[in-house]
């Protein structure tokens, strides 16, 4: 059964080891921030740096594993119809809205949505790291300069991630203007039980 | 007065707002992992993701600011004779030695050295994020693939960072083979009081 995350909101999802999570862009052009936390100990959380270390690339797609701060594999990307995701930038927040969109209404962003969704599992805001930003399109130039461009995902595109441990996932429909081409759309997801 | 960090070790350094920390490569070709933590609250710590967000680049040199997980500026790079540093990869650790150097003796690495140096200040190992890896040379290809190459720093090269808040700094002479061109050298540093 496919569930829907309303625009600019987030949810927590429990995965047992072996389950798959399918994250779907139902309308196209929409980012979803994904945080993974060990179900048995909230101190173990997804890490971009450990993932870049072990995967030896910053661009993760089919076959890549996502690693924790304790050097364990949390998820493996089994299928990916897009191939463009970001793992460099932190979740949008009140502070990033103030910085990048001073003329727009403030919003708690993916950071606030993830903090609320994961609080019952013991994740405190200071512990929220860079999320795996599904469908987010952040090209990096040879001189290091980066830009946040509209996602390349089309309606129906998806990524399937297999849980390699028992996990709690924080998942959002992203709230930032630039990340989503200026409009806010829902995100769909489905858990496929092992 | 210049102090020396012995090869494969680390120290903690207290900086008041306005102080500058000069990190020097005395022999050339040696990496130094740098962590910054707020002196008033160990929950506030350096963040590669927030820094990439606000600086809009992954390559940080003179003029760039290093940001915290709470979106505050911790340090500004005032002078930099090298211009090649890494902010993608996590500190080397027992786990990375096991992964990358299965035939070499295990070492606790920069991760273990930083954990010990910062424990008195309330930093727990799970909270250690990607460090700002001074002089570390990690070229990233257009397809995202990265490599850990020898530093380009020569004997006497340095970087000067100005503290924008009261900080505790964890600083190492890095312990990993690839990062340092295969040999382990000291790192020098100097605090210039405001």
Interface residues (C-beta under 8 A of the other chain):
Chain A: X43 X44 X45 X47 X48 X49 X50 X52 X53 X54 X56 X57 X58 X59 X69 X70 X71 X88 X89 X90 X93 X95 X96 X99 X124 X126 X127 X128 X129 X130 X140 X142 X143 X144 X145 X146 X147
Chain B: X43 X44 X45 X47 X48 X49 X50 X52 X53 X54 X56 X57 X58 X59 X69 X70 X71 X88 X89 X90 X93 X95 X96 X99 X124 X126 X127 X128 X129 X130 X140 X142 X143 X144 X145 X146 X147
